[in-house]
């Protein structure tokens, strides 16, 4: 029996026809015109930087072992691994995108050392610029630029004395004995990314379709968790679900089906890729039967790794309405593409803020080095342009 992906069987297992292949080629050509793909040299440079970071991380772990006077046999086998995740690991990062990476160390270390000692080691590298440690974030992170590549490093401690090269982070027992919730959240970035790749029938088609959806979302200004829309992991889960129910479809068909399915979706029915195993590890997870507050989420898109979380908690009623409006617009254009009345470039047309909204609020600042206040201005649209500021103030 062929493998079934996802919670349900496929909607269609039809094989692609010649027209589907032609449309996919047109889609690829259109995306290339937006310069979303890196060349081989840029890809090789990213791989080199990740390997260099892992080498530095392993050297640092050995230095910490010597400093802590641990037995020599532990020092020799301490290991250390860096796991890229997010768009880079999915294979859908755009030109100039950052790299998210998980650094895994042995359990006898303290988390604080990563943000002090390793931070200092990174800062001493001549290739590193604009380095910053943000320990108070929901997922603590070190951000830096390595030869122009933006990198975000998160850290997790493995509850054992060494970190082997063949470490399987998808095994739920990895998080069983982790007592620090920050480590669990750091682990889950990679665990979710890897599960998504394992849960799609055709990774290559998934990547092309997801690149198209990411480009569309960015062009339409709805690619942002911080602003109440959807971030990269949400779009990836949604595209992966379409791949599961159309396992043999080409990338162009997957994009068309994406807009068709989600224009009809009855929210707040959640998007899930798999029924996540219910472990009794006492970790907080998304479940409307257990957590009353989860019932009020407008657009639940659930991660496929324990402990499962809703990736779209920041969606508000206003951003939810905008997301639905844009998905319906995409569906209408895709119908015309199928009828050969429109081109793929029309799907990726950028939104015109001043055409769409009559009033706007601009926050600029802080205007001085001390960050003492923020400037703002309220403007009104007139004749397709913004009038001179109607109101200005300092906070």
Residue pairs with C-beta under 8 A, 6 or more apart in sequence:
3 201
4 10
5 199
5 200
5 201
5 243
5 244
5 247
6 199
6 241
6 244
6 245
6 272
6 273
6 274
7 272
7 273
7 274
7 275
8 245
10 244
10 245
10 246
10 247
11 245
11 246
12 245
12 246
12 248
12 249
13 247
13 248
14 248
14 249
15 248
16 248
16 249
16 250
16 253
20 249
20 250
20 252
20 253
21 250
23 250
23 252
23 253
23 337
24 208
24 250
24 251
24 252
24 253
26 252
26 343
26 344
27 208
27 212
27 251
27 252
27 255
27 344
28 208
28 251
30 343
30 344
30 345
30 348
31 37
31 211
31 212
31 215
31 344
33 345
34 215
34 348
35 95
36 94
36 95
36 211
36 215
37 94
37 95
38 46
38 93
38 94
38 95
42 95
45 147
45 149
46 88
46 99
46 149
49 99
49 146
49 147
49 149
49 151
50 82
50 84
50 99
50 101
52 146
53 82
53 101
53 146
53 151
53 153
54 80
54 81
54 82
56 121
56 122
56 125
57 80
57 82
57 103
57 105
57 118
58 78
58 79
58 80
59 121
60 80
60 117
60 118
60 121
61 78
61 79
61 80
61 105
61 106
61 109
62 75
62 78
64 109
64 113
64 117
65 74
65 75
65 78
66 75
68 108
70 108
74 161
74 162
77 161
77 162
78 106
78 161
78 162
78 163
79 106
79 162
79 163
79 164
79 165
80 103
80 104
80 105
80 106
80 163
81 103
81 104
81 163
81 165
81 167
82 101
82 102
82 103
82 104
83 89
83 101
83 102
83 104
83 169
83 190
84 99
84 100
84 101
84 102
84 190
85 100
85 101
85 102
85 189
85 190
85 192
85 193
85 194
86 93
86 99
86 100
86 189
86 193
86 232
86 233
87 93
87 94
87 97
87 100
87 214
87 232
88 97
88 98
88 99
88 100
89 100
89 190
89 193
89 194
89 197
90 193
90 196
90 197
90 207
90 210
90 236
91 203
91 207
92 207
92 210
92 211
92 214
92 236
93 99
94 211
94 214
94 215
97 150
98 149
98 150
98 151
98 152
99 149
99 150
99 151
99 152
100 151
100 152
100 154
100 189
101 151
101 152
101 153
101 154
102 153
102 154
102 155
102 156
102 186
102 187
102 189
102 190
103 114
103 118
103 153
103 154
103 155
103 156
104 156
104 157
104 158
104 163
104 167
104 169
105 114
105 155
105 156
105 157
105 158
105 163
106 157
106 158
106 160
106 161
106 162
106 163
107 157
107 158
107 159
107 160
107 161
108 161
109 157
111 140
111 155
111 157
111 180
111 182
111 183
114 142
114 155
115 133
115 135
115 140
115 142
115 155
116 133
118 142
119 131
119 133
119 142
122 128
122 131
122 142
122 144
123 131
125 146
127 146
127 147
128 144
128 145
128 146
129 144
129 145
129 146
130 143
130 144
130 145
131 142
131 143
131 144
131 145
132 142
132 143
132 144
133 140
133 141
133 142
134 140
134 141
134 142
134 143
138 185
139 154
139 182
139 185
139 186
139 189
140 154
140 155
140 182
140 186
141 152
141 153
141 154
142 152
142 153
142 155
143 150
143 151
143 152
143 153
144 150
144 151
144 153
145 151
154 186
154 189
155 183
155 186
156 178
156 183
156 184
156 186
156 187
157 178
157 180
157 183
158 167
158 174
159 177
159 178
168 174
169 187
169 190
169 191
169 194
170 191
170 194
170 195
170 198
170 305
172 277
172 279
172 281
172 306
174 187
174 191
175 184
175 187
175 281
175 283
175 306
175 307
176 279
176 281
178 184
178 187
181 283
181 284
184 283
184 307
188 303
188 305
188 307
188 309
191 305
192 233
192 303
192 304
192 305
193 233
193 236
195 273
195 274
195 303
195 304
195 305
196 236
196 237
196 240
196 273
196 304
197 203
197 206
199 240
199 244
199 273
199 274
199 304
200 206
200 240
200 243
200 244
201 243
201 244
201 247
201 248
202 243
202 247
202 248
205 243
205 249
205 250
205 251
205 254
206 239
206 240
206 243
206 254
208 251
209 239
209 242
209 243
209 251
209 254
209 255
209 258
210 235
210 236
210 239
210 240
212 251
212 255
213 235
213 238
213 239
213 255
213 258
214 223
214 232
214 235
215 348
216 330
216 347
216 348
217 223
217 229
217 230
217 235
217 326
219 348
219 349
219 350
219 351
220 326
220 350
220 351
221 350
221 351
221 353
222 229
222 230
222 319
222 322
222 323
222 326
223 229
223 230
223 231
223 232
223 235
224 230
224 231
225 231
225 234
225 311
225 312
225 314
226 314
227 319
228 314
228 315
228 316
228 318
228 319
229 314
229 315
229 319
229 322
229 323
230 238
230 299
230 301
230 311
230 312
230 315
230 323
231 311
233 303
233 311
234 301
234 311
234 312
237 271
237 273
237 301
237 302
237 303
237 304
237 311
238 258
238 262
238 271
238 301
239 254
239 258
240 273
241 271
241 272
241 273
242 254
242 257
242 258
242 261
243 249
243 254
244 273
245 257
245 261
246 253
246 254
246 257
249 257
255 334
256 334
256 337
256 338
258 330
259 327
259 330
259 331
259 334
260 331
260 334
262 327
263 327
263 328
263 330
263 331
265 271
267 298
267 299
267 300
267 320
268 297
268 298
268 299
268 300
270 300
270 301
270 302
270 310
271 300
271 301
271 302
272 302
272 304
273 302
273 304
274 304
276 285
276 302
276 303
276 304
276 305
276 306
276 307
276 308
277 306
278 306
279 306
279 307
281 306
281 307
283 306
283 307
284 291
284 307
285 306
285 307
285 308
285 309
286 294
286 300
286 302
286 307
286 308
286 309
286 310
287 294
287 308
288 294
288 295
294 300
294 310
297 310
297 312
297 313
297 315
298 312
298 315
298 316
298 317
298 320
299 312
299 315
299 320
299 323
300 310
300 312
301 310
301 311
301 312
302 308
302 309
302 310
302 311
303 309
303 310
303 311
315 323
330 347
333 342
333 346
333 347
334 347
336 342
336 346
337 343
337 344
337 346
337 347
353 360
354 360
354 381
354 384
354 385
354 386
355 384
357 381
358 380
358 381
359 378
359 379
359 380
359 381
360 378
360 379
360 381
360 386
361 376
361 377
361 378
362 376
362 377
362 378
362 379
363 374
363 375
363 376
364 374
364 375
364 376
364 377
365 371
365 373
365 374
365 375
366 372
366 373
366 374
367 373
367 374
367 375
373 394
373 395
374 394
374 395
375 392
375 393
375 394
375 395
376 392
376 393
376 395
377 389
377 390
377 391
377 392
378 389
378 390
378 391
379 386
379 387
379 388
379 389
379 390
380 386
380 387
380 390
381 387
